[in-house]
Amino acid sequence: MGLPGSTSLEGAGGEPREGPHFTDQSCKEAKTVTLPTCLLSGLLSLIFWPPAPTLASCFQGLHLTLDPAGDPTCSWQPRLLGQISVPAGAAGGPRGLHCSSDGLLFLTAGAAPCVYVLDLEGRSICQLPCHTPRAGAFVPEDVAVTSSGLVVVSDLVHGAVHALEHTARDPQSHWVIVGTFPSPQGLTVDALGRFLVTDYVCGAVHIFKLAPTWEPRALPSVLGLEGPCWVGPGPEGGLAVSEEFRDVQLFGSACQPLGSLGTLTGHSFGRPAGVCSDSEGNIIVADEQRHQVILFPRGGPPICLLTEGLKRPLGVTCVPQGRLVVADAGDNCIKVYQYLRELD
């Protein structure tokens, strides 16, 4: 079942094919109803209304194992393991970041029309040139990789999501447009194999799956967001969406709203950017404006993982052995930290 208003898309070698296309109808904001209240009902609600949910009440609690910490809120700093310079020719800082299941880093940076593939030591594995026969070169905004090795990128300029079957030994393949959207930016793949794409103009996260033949199947979108920029998988098969200069919204596996991190924890963001979740089910958010990376455990208050040494953190991703990778556009490099205790 396709999406409404499908358009002719390019396949391998430039042949047209069908893919998801979102019209203005998919971007309508949810209607709200304002009900009058009186003093009596307000007093009764204070007495009888159930308390607001907490982050721990949204997800069943898991215990976070950290390195020895001081002040549980802000004083402890993860250990910096190293810095990886952005490859020459990127013409700008790092942006989108993804670690594949086999431990490779996929990176988008600056105005470079390619995806850089590196190992965790910073050695270059290959580059994936971003080019289609019809549109020519395009600049990828964000990148995600499926467990089967399918590389997916968002293309803001052309309003498209492209996919490429990648193998390290033979990366010479063709990008295929698998979806068109008004303003695709943040991108991820969740544990259920769903592709999640933020749409800034529509205030939405579009969701779809790909058949083995790469035919897209639309799923219900998340609507009513304000300036969604980045998206990441959340615990229990859900998702977390950062809204520019606002908050990070949480949704369950059925896209049901669970509240925002700010409301649930009392944390105030500057400009939330990249978001991811670790192996313990905790949510990690980069704050571009405040130069911080904050961890939201499934129980307890937020923890400022990084308050020093960052200039403009954008993308974040977790890698094996309790490490965290941060794309710092202000320093034009990728920083690798040890933040969870290594397994014995």
Residue pairs with C-beta under 8 A, 6 or more apart in sequence:
1 217
1 218
2 18
2 19
2 20
2 216
2 217
2 218
3 20
3 21
3 22
3 26
3 179
3 208
3 216
3 218
4 21
4 22
4 23
4 25
4 26
5 21
5 22
5 23
6 18
6 19
6 20
6 21
7 18
7 19
7 21
7 180
8 16
8 17
8 18
9 16
9 17
9 18
9 19
9 160
9 176
9 177
9 178
9 180
10 16
10 17
10 132
10 133
10 134
10 135
10 176
10 177
11 17
11 174
11 176
12 173
12 174
12 176
13 133
13 174
14 132
14 133
14 134
17 176
17 177
18 215
19 177
19 178
19 179
19 180
19 216
20 178
20 179
20 180
20 181
20 206
20 208
20 216
20 218
21 179
21 180
21 181
22 180
22 181
22 182
22 199
22 202
22 204
22 206
22 221
26 202
26 204
26 206
26 221
26 223
27 182
27 199
27 201
27 202
27 203
27 204
27 223
28 223
29 203
29 223
29 224
30 223
30 224
52 259
52 263
52 264
53 258
53 259
53 264
54 264
54 265
55 261
55 264
55 265
55 296
55 297
55 298
55 299
56 298
56 299
56 300
58 250
58 252
58 258
58 259
58 264
59 235
59 236
59 281
59 298
60 236
60 298
61 298
61 299
62 280
62 281
62 282
62 298
62 299
63 280
63 299
64 280
64 282
64 295
64 297
64 298
64 300
64 340
65 280
65 340
65 341
66 76
66 303
66 339
66 340
66 341
67 76
67 78
67 79
67 338
67 339
67 340
67 341
68 76
69 75
69 76
70 76
72 300
72 301
72 303
73 301
73 302
73 303
73 304
74 303
74 304
74 307
76 303
77 305
77 306
77 307
77 308
78 305
78 306
78 324
78 337
78 338
78 339
79 337
79 338
79 339
80 309
80 335
80 336
80 337
81 323
81 336
81 337
81 338
82 121
82 122
82 335
82 336
83 331
83 333
83 334
83 335
83 336
84 105
84 118
84 122
84 333
84 334
84 335
84 336
85 122
85 332
85 333
86 93
86 94
86 107
86 109
86 110
86 116
86 332
86 333
86 334
87 109
87 112
87 116
87 118
87 124
87 127
89 112
90 109
90 110
90 111
90 112
90 116
91 110
91 111
91 112
92 109
92 110
92 111
92 112
92 329
93 109
93 110
93 312
93 314
93 327
93 328
93 329
93 330
93 331
93 332
94 107
94 108
94 109
94 314
94 315
94 327
94 328
94 329
94 332
94 333
94 334
95 108
95 109
95 110
95 141
95 142
95 314
95 315
95 327
95 329
96 106
96 107
96 108
96 140
96 141
96 142
96 143
96 153
96 154
96 187
96 315
96 327
97 105
97 106
97 107
97 108
97 143
97 274
97 314
97 315
97 316
97 317
97 325
97 327
97 334
98 105
98 106
98 143
98 144
98 145
98 188
98 317
99 105
99 106
99 120
99 317
99 318
99 319
99 325
100 106
100 145
100 149
101 145
101 147
103 119
103 120
103 319
103 320
104 117
104 118
104 119
104 125
104 168
105 116
105 117
105 118
105 119
105 120
105 317
105 319
105 325
105 334
106 115
106 116
106 117
106 143
106 144
106 145
106 151
107 115
107 116
107 117
107 118
107 143
107 327
107 334
108 115
108 116
108 139
108 140
108 141
108 142
108 143
108 153
109 116
109 327
111 139
112 139
113 129
113 130
113 131
113 137
113 138
113 139
113 140
114 127
114 128
114 129
114 130
114 140
115 127
115 128
115 130
115 140
115 143
115 151
115 153
116 124
116 127
117 124
117 125
117 126
117 127
117 128
117 166
117 168
117 171
118 124
118 125
119 125
120 319
120 323
120 336
122 334
125 168
126 168
126 171
128 151
128 164
128 166
128 171
129 137
130 137
130 138
130 139
130 140
130 153
130 155
130 162
130 175
131 137
131 138
131 175
132 138
132 162
132 174
132 175
132 177
135 158
138 155
138 157
138 158
138 160
138 162
139 155
139 156
139 157
140 153
140 154
140 155
140 162
141 153
141 154
141 155
141 156
141 184
141 185
141 186
141 187
142 153
142 154
142 185
142 186
142 187
142 188
142 230
142 315
143 151
143 152
143 153
143 187
144 151
144 152
144 153
144 187
144 188
144 189
144 195
145 151
145 152
145 166
145 189
146 152
146 189
146 193
149 165
149 166
149 167
150 163
150 164
150 165
150 166
150 210
151 163
151 164
151 165
151 166
152 161
152 162
152 163
152 164
152 178
152 187
152 189
152 195
153 161
153 162
153 164
153 187
154 160
154 161
154 184
154 185
154 186
154 187
154 197
155 161
155 162
155 184
156 183
156 184
156 185
159 180
159 181
159 182
159 183
159 184
160 177
160 179
160 180
160 181
160 184
161 177
161 178
161 179
161 180
161 181
161 184
161 187
161 195
161 197
162 175
162 176
162 177
162 178
163 175
163 176
163 178
163 210
163 214
164 173
164 174
164 175
164 176
165 173
166 173
176 214
178 195
178 208
178 210
178 214
178 216
179 195
179 197
179 206
179 208
179 216
181 197
181 199
181 202
181 206
182 199
182 201
182 202
183 199
183 200
183 201
183 202
184 197
184 198
184 199
184 206
185 197
185 198
185 199
185 200
185 228
185 229
185 230
186 196
186 197
186 198
186 228
186 229
186 230
186 231
186 241
186 242
187 195
187 196
187 197
187 198
187 231
188 195
188 196
188 231
188 232
188 233
188 239
189 195
189 196
189 233
190 196
190 233
190 237
190 239
191 233
191 237
192 237
192 253
193 209
194 207
194 208
194 209
194 219
195 207
195 208
195 209
195 210
196 205
196 206
196 207
196 231
196 233
196 239
197 205
197 206
197 207
197 231
198 204
198 205
198 225
198 228
198 229
198 230
198 231
198 241
199 205
199 206
199 228
200 227
200 228
200 229
200 244
202 223
203 223
203 224
203 225
203 226
203 227
203 228
204 221
204 222
204 223
204 224
204 225
204 228
205 221
205 222
205 225
205 228
205 231
205 239
205 241
206 218
206 221
207 218
207 219
207 220
207 221
207 222
207 255
208 216
208 217
208 218
208 219
209 216
209 217
209 219
210 216
210 217
211 217
220 255
222 239
222 241
222 251
222 255
225 241
225 243
225 249
226 243
226 244
226 246
227 243
227 244
227 245
227 246
228 241
228 242
228 243
228 244
229 242
229 243
229 244
229 273
230 241
230 242
230 272
230 273
230 274
230 275
230 315
231 239
231 240
231 241
231 242
231 275
232 239
232 240
232 274
232 275
232 276
232 277
232 283
233 239
233 240
233 276
233 277
234 240
234 250
234 251
234 277
234 283
235 277
235 281
235 282
235 283
235 298
236 252
236 253
236 281
237 252
237 253
238 250
238 251
238 252
238 253
238 258
239 250
239 251
239 255
240 248
240 249
240 250
240 251
240 261
240 275
240 277
240 283
240 285
241 248
241 249
241 251
241 275
242 248
242 272
242 273
242 274
242 275
242 285
243 249
243 272
244 271
244 272
245 269
245 270
245 271
245 289
246 269
246 272
247 260
247 261
247 262
247 263
247 269
247 272
248 260
248 261
248 262
248 269
248 272
248 275
248 283
248 285
249 257
249 259
249 260
250 257
250 258
250 259
250 260
250 261
250 264
250 283
251 257
251 258
252 258
261 267
261 269
261 283
261 285
261 296
261 302
262 268
262 269
265 296
265 301
265 302
267 294
267 296
267 302
269 285
269 287
269 289
269 290
270 287
270 288
270 289
270 290
271 287
271 288
271 289
271 290
272 285
272 286
272 287
272 288
273 285
273 286
273 287
273 288
273 313
273 314
273 315
273 316
274 285
274 286
274 313
274 314
274 315
274 316
274 317
274 327
275 283
275 284
275 285
275 286
275 316
276 283
276 284
276 316
276 317
276 318
277 283
277 284
277 318
278 284
278 318
278 324
278 340
279 318
279 322
279 340
280 297
280 298
280 340
281 298
282 295
282 296
282 297
282 298
283 295
283 296
284 293
284 294
284 295
284 296
284 305
284 316
284 318
284 324
285 293
285 294
285 296
285 316
286 292
286 293
286 313
286 314
286 315
286 316
286 326
287 293
287 294
287 313
288 312
288 313
288 314
291 307
291 310
291 311
291 312
291 313
291 330
292 304
292 305
292 306
292 307
292 310
292 313
293 304
293 305
293 306
293 310
293 313
293 316
293 324
293 326
294 302
294 303
294 304
294 305
295 302
295 303
295 304
295 305
295 339
296 302
296 303
297 303
305 324
305 337
305 339
306 313
306 326
306 337
309 335
310 326
310 328
310 330
310 331
310 335
311 328
311 329
311 330
311 331
312 328
312 329
312 330
312 331
313 326
313 327
313 328
313 329
313 330
314 327
314 328
314 329
315 326
315 327
316 324
316 325
316 326
316 327
317 324
317 325
318 324
318 325
319 325
319 336
321 338
321 342
321 343
322 338
322 339
322 340
322 341
322 342
322 343
323 336
323 337
323 338
323 339
323 340
324 336
324 337
324 338
324 339
325 334
325 335
325 336
325 337
326 334
326 335
326 337
327 334
328 334
328 335
